[in-house]
Amino acid sequence: MKIILALCSVLLFAGCDAGARKDGSVSPEVPARYLYKDAVYFPDGQGLQFSGKLRRYELVENEKGQFDRYTFEFSEDIMPIEAAVFATLAKRGYQRKVRREDDGLFVVDYVMKNGVSVLMSFERVPAKNKGAAAFTRLKVSWKSA
């Protein structure tokens, strides 16, 4: 039921852009989990724009709490996408801590003192058949407030 409510609220706000600023932050009157088709905003108002396509939003609940998870897909390879994300977040004071690095998978924590920690999982998905193209799936997650 919580997932259905979350999806309904995401769809309601997906076409709106009121409250967004050119510097990527969100004005205080806009909810922290405000969602754009090509961007996500962390609970502290920091945002990231992506050139990929938003494919899914999930509210994940486990023994560690509730987590917002956004899934994007890109035609580009993993490292150019991660490099752009890292450059943007580093300018805002985030530090990168690599959790896992394998062929086709790169998992990173972006942490900022007194800020929200963001987990990003970059996965290269091979083409399933001759007509399809490989793509990168990015999952962006953080603990809900």
N, C-alpha and C positions, 0 to 999 in steps of 0.2 A: 504494500500500500504506500509506503514511504517513497519507493522508487517511482510509482505512478505520479504521486504529488510532485516530486522533484522534476520529473520529465514535463509535466504540465506547466510548471512555473518556468522551466527553461524555454519551452516553446512559446510561452507568452511573451518573454523578454527577448527572444532571438532576433526579431526584426527591429528592435528599438536601438537608438544610439544617443539618447538624451543623457547628459551628465558626463560624457567622455571628454577628456581634454587631449590636446595635441601631444602632450608629454607622456601619454600612456597611463596616467593615473585617472582615478575616478573621483568625482566630487562626492562629498560626504553624504549627500542625500540619496545616492544610488546604492542599492544593496551590494555587499561585498562580493557575492557570488554572481554578479551580473555577467551574462554570457553574450558574446558576439559570435557571429558565424566564423570569424577568423581570429578570435582572441579569447584569452581567459584572464580573469582578474583574481588575484589572490586576496585573502581576507584583509590584508593590510592596504589594499588599494593598488598595489603594483600590478601592472598588466603586461602581457606578452601578445604580440600580434604574430600570426603564422601565415605562411604562404600555402599551407596545406588545407585539407578539407576536414572540418569537424565531422566525425562519424558517430560519436556516442558520448553521452554523459551518464554516469552512474553514481549513486550514493552507496558506497560500500560500507558495510558494518561488520566488524569482527570483534574479538576480545580486546583489541587495542583501541577501539572507538569507532567513530564514523569518519569516513574519508570521501572527499569529492574526487572523482576521477573523470578526466576528459580524454578522449581518444581522437587523435588526428592522423590523417594519412597524407603522405608526400610521395611524389615521384622521384625526388632526389635521394641520394645515398645518405647514410646515417651521419657521417662526420661533418659535412657542410651544414646540416641542420643543427647539430649539436654545437658547432662552432659559433653559429649566429646566436643561438640561445645563450651560450656561455658569455659571449661578448656583451650582450644586452644586460644580463643579470650581474655580471662583474662590475659594470658601470654603476649599478645600483647598490653595490655593497655585498652581494652574495658571493659565497665561496663554494667551489665545486669539490665534492668528495666522491670519487669514483667507487662504486660498490662492486661492479662486475663489468668485465670487458672480455667478450668472447667474439668469435667470428659470427657476425650477424646480430649481436646483442650488446648494448651498452647501457648500463644502469647507473644513474648519477643522482646524488643528493645535492641540492642547492640550499645552502643554509646562510642565514644572516642573523647576527646577534640581535636579540630582541625582535626578531621577525619570524615569519612563517617558514618552516622547512618544506621544500618542494621536492618530491621524488619524480624523476623522469626516466622512463624506460624507452629506449630507442631500439626497435627491432626491424631488421631487414627481412621482409617476407618475399620468398622467391615466387616466380611465376608458376601458377598451377598447371597451365597448359601453354601450347605454342602461341596462341592468340593474346594471351595476357602478358602484362609487364610486371616486373618486380616492383615493390614499393616499400617505403619505410612507415612503420606504425609507431607513433609516439603516444605514450600514456603519461599524462601529467596528473599527479595526485598530491593532496595535502590533507591534513587533519582538519575536519570541520570544527568551527568554533562552538 
